[in-house]
Amino acid sequence: MKKKVLYIEDEPYLARIVKDTLELRGYEVMHKKEGTKIMELVNSFSPDICLLDVMLPNIDGFALANHIRNINPNIPVIFLTAKTQTDDLVKGFSSGGTDYLRKPFSMEELIVRMENQLKIMSRDTSALQSLPDEVSLKQFKFYPGKFELHTPTTVIKLSNRESQILSVLCANMNSAIDRRELLQTVWGDDSFFNSRNLDVYVRKLRGYFSGADGIEIVTLKGKGYHFVVS
C-alpha cells in the first residue's frame, strides 16, 4: 500500500518537483498551496506523513503542525524551510515537528528523512503498545496514547517528542537508559543537533516533575539517564 504524503507548499516550481519525484518513488501525494482547511485534509486524506513549508500564506507551518497534532499526535511532520535560526528550530519541534530540512534540499535527502520518520513512527507505535494506557508515576498519571501528563492540579499536553522520550524513560523506569540508545529510538540518529534537542526536552520534562517527591530524571555522566520513581 502506498504511503500517503500531505504536502503544503506555496512555491509552485518546488512543489511540482517534490510531488512528481515522490509519486515516481511510489508515494501518494496530496499537495496544497496553503493549509486553511488542514483539519478537513487530515481527516479525509489520512496521511502517513506531512511535509510543511513554514512560510505560508494565511497560516504558517508551525500553527499547522499544532492543528495536525490535535487531530493525530502520531503523524510525522517534517518542516521544509529557509529559516536557520536556533529559535525557529526550537519553535518547530515544540509545535510538533519531528524533523526539519533546510531549503534548498536534495530530493534524496528528503526521501531518506521521510523513510526514517516512517520507521520511527512504526517503532514508536510498537513501543507505545508495550506500555499500558495509563502509567502511574506517584502522584502523576501519564497517558502515552493521548500525549498527556496529569498532575495533581492540571493536565499537561505533551509534545510528540516529550511523549516519546517519557515513554522510553517509563519503559526503563528505575534502570539506566543509554543516551545514544534514547537518541536512536526517538530521532533515529545520535547527531549533535539531535543531542542538543534531547537536552532541551529533558529539561522540560524535569520541569513538569519539579518539586515532586520520589520522581527524578538523573543524568548519568558519560552514560545517559536514570528515571527514578520511588
C-alpha positions, -999 to +999 in steps of 0.1 A: +000+000+000+013+034-009+023+058+019+003+090+019+020+124+020+002+156+028+024+184+013+018+221+020+040+244-001+032+277-019+061+277-043+047+261-074+080+252-091+094+235-060+060+218-052+059+203-087+094+188-084+087+174-049+053+160-058+064+144-091+095+129-076+077+114-046+050+100-069+077+083-090+091+068-058+057+052-050+041+077-026+006+091-029+009+129-026-018+155-019-003+189-024-020+222-013-007+258-016-019+267+019-034+250+049-065+268+060-085+236+057-059+214+073-083+196+097-105+186+068-075+175+048-061+153+076-094+137+083-103+130+047-069+121+033-055+103+064-018+110+056+011+088+069+034+118+069+032+156+065+056+179+047+051+216+057+066+247+044+070+272+073+064+305+055+029+301+041+000+325+034-028+328+059-014+303+085+023+293+090+036+258+091+042+258+129+005+266+135-005+239+110+016+213+129-002+222+161-036+216+144-024+183+130-012+172+164-046+179+178-061+155+152-035+128+153-005+131+176+014+103+159+018+117+123+054+126+115+058+162+105+088+174+085+093+212+082+108+224+049+121+260+053+148+285+046+148+296+083+180+287+101+178+304+135+180+282+166+148+298+179+130+288+148+142+252+151+131+250+187+098+265+179+093+240+151+100+210+173+079+225+201+049+228+177+050+191+170+076+188+142+096+156+141+122+167+116+135+199+099+150+202+065+166+235+053+160+248+018+175+242-007+175+205-002+181+174-023+152+150-031+174+121-020+179+137+015+142+144+018+132+108+009+158+094+033+144+116+061+108+106+052+116+069+053+135+074+086+104+092+102+081+065+090+103+038+105+105+057+138+067+061+138+063+023+133+088+017+162+071+042+184+037+026+178+052-008+189+068+009+220+035+025+229+017-008+226+041-022+252+031+004+277-003+004+295-028+031+286-022+047+319+012+048+336+012+057+373+042+079+384+035+085+421+010+115+421+012+118+383-006+099+356+010+096+321-013+087+291+011+078+262-016+075+236-031+109+245+002+127+249-010+138+284+007+141+318-019+145+346-005+163+377-024+166+409-038+200+398-037+202+360-033+183+327-001+190+307-004+184+269+029+169+259+045+175+225+053+145+203+089+144+213+082+148+250+058+119+250+083+098+230+111+105+255+089+100+285+076+067+271+112+054+267+120+065+303+089+048+316+098+016+297+131+017+315+119+030+349+144+027+377+171+015+354+198+032+333+190+042+298+219+049+274+218+083+259+227+071+224+200+044+226+175+071+236+185+093+207+183+064+182+149+054+195+134+088+193+152+105+164+167+076+145+203+090+149+225+105+176+238+136+158+250+166+177+219+186+167+195+159+180+216+156+211+211+193+219+173+188+213+173+159+237+188+182+264+160+207+258+133+182+261+147+165+292+149+199+309+112+205+301+103+171+315+122+178+346+103+210+350+070+191+349+081+169+378+098+197+397+091+195+434+075+161+431+085+137+459+101+105+446+104+113+409+137+124+393+154+122+360+190+117+369+218+124+344+244+097+344+275+115+332+290+098+301+262+073+301+226+085+299+197+088+323+181+071+352+144+077+356+139+072+394+103+066+406+105+055+443 
